[in-house]
Amino acid sequence: MDDDLKRYYKFRSMLLILAIWVMMIISIYQYSWSLFAFALSRELKWDLATVGLAFTVFAYTATFIQPFSGYIADSFGPRKVSILAAILVGLGFFLSSLATSPNQFYLSYGLGSVGVGILYGLSTASAIKWFPDKRGLATGLVVFGFGAGTALFNWIIQRSLDDYGFRLTFQYLGLLMLLALVPAALFYKYPPSQWKVPSPAPGKKVIQPSLEFRPQEMLKTYQWYLIYFCFAFTVSIVLLFAAQMKMVAKEYHLPQTYFNWLLVIFPLGNGLSRIVSGTVSDKLGREKTMMIFFGLLGLSIMALLKFGDHPMAFVIIVFIAALLGGSPFALYPATIGDYYGSQYSTVNYGITYTAKAWAGLISGWLSGYFMVHSGSYKIPLIMAAIASILAALFSNPRWMKSPQRKK
């Protein structure tokens, strides 16, 4: 191994660790939201609908910024974009602490959400581009940070909110985010165009497509539409529990002690799912891994509907759903890199990631609509289970396979 290759190997390992750290920090915007919502409602006397709209602003802003930031990063490099995003993330919390009206809060939290979306996309793309030999594992590790990061921070944030209120807590979070994210963003860098990873073992194939698909070319392949549909519906399950778990638990009369367990083990399961599925997919193949994980995910929701009245069964089944439900966040960025190449992977995955916005609509508004009109979450759970099983069927390698086009 020559000196340049050794240097690149060391750099990509360091960058992977930094990307995980960045994802853990920015995950506070999403996975600590229930703590913020309660504090805002309590201190500012805003109703839950008013507070909840801020999370909708976050979901759509952080999602739809990614195609644009991805295009800029793929064209001009990620460093300046990531530094700007890091500043926005910290600034978003600091300005939110000063808000006196809902609109001011939406604007401030939305500004930080722009930074979250950019850093999420760049961190994921770094794994796709730097690790063609271990793409599933690398993307799994990076998105693990986003899925499980708040398990480390939530208890500290909860105590700060109780002791100091949301304004001081938000100011501290904003300043700490600036100190943690800006130095890490300085190291964001994509590999040179000639970057190739030697096969680590004889006979082991490293997926490095000879054809690089631009976004408009990707959108002409039927595989992308399969990916987009499956992404939206499988992700809606883990988002449903993230947004509505307290209400679902209430419907099933889950005791508070059991619910407290879920606050810790759900994000851990959600994070571990991404590492496990990514690692398995490197060995078994993305498509077969999707079939297994999505099929079992749908069956686990069916099991919840049947046995969820038993508290321990509810906790175990929801944890299993978390262990399966985080998998799309690792499998699909790796698949986009496999199918469409790494050169435009930031913008290509950014476009694909907009499926999460539809998942948020399903898990948030649509689930709430059925709850209001039927008095139960069973209908959205049944729909989610069926959609996940359909996604497993659509992931069959006969249909979900690398696209081909003429050079």
Buried (B, 14 or more C-beta within 10 A) or exposed (E): EEEEEEEBEEBBEEBBEBBBBBBBBBBBBBBBBBBBBBBBBEEBEBEEEBBBBBBBBBBBBBBBBBBBBBBBBBEEEBBEBBBBBBBBBBBBBBBBBEBEEBEEBBBBBBBBBBBBBBBBBBBBBBBBBBBBBBBBBBBBBBBBBBBBBBBEBBEEBBEBBEEEBBBEBBBBBBEBBBEBBBEBBEBBBBBEEEBEBEEEEEEEEBBBBEBBBBBEBBEEBEBBEBBBBBBBBBBBBBBBBBBBBBEBBEBBEBEEEBBEBBBEBBBBBBBBBBBBBBBBBBEBBBBBBBBBBBBBBBBBBBBBBEEBEEBEBBBBBBBBBBBBBBBBBBBBBBBBBBBBBBBBBBBBBBBBBBBBBBBBBBBBEBBBEBBEEEEEBBBBBBBBBBBBBBBBEBBBEEEBEBBEEEE
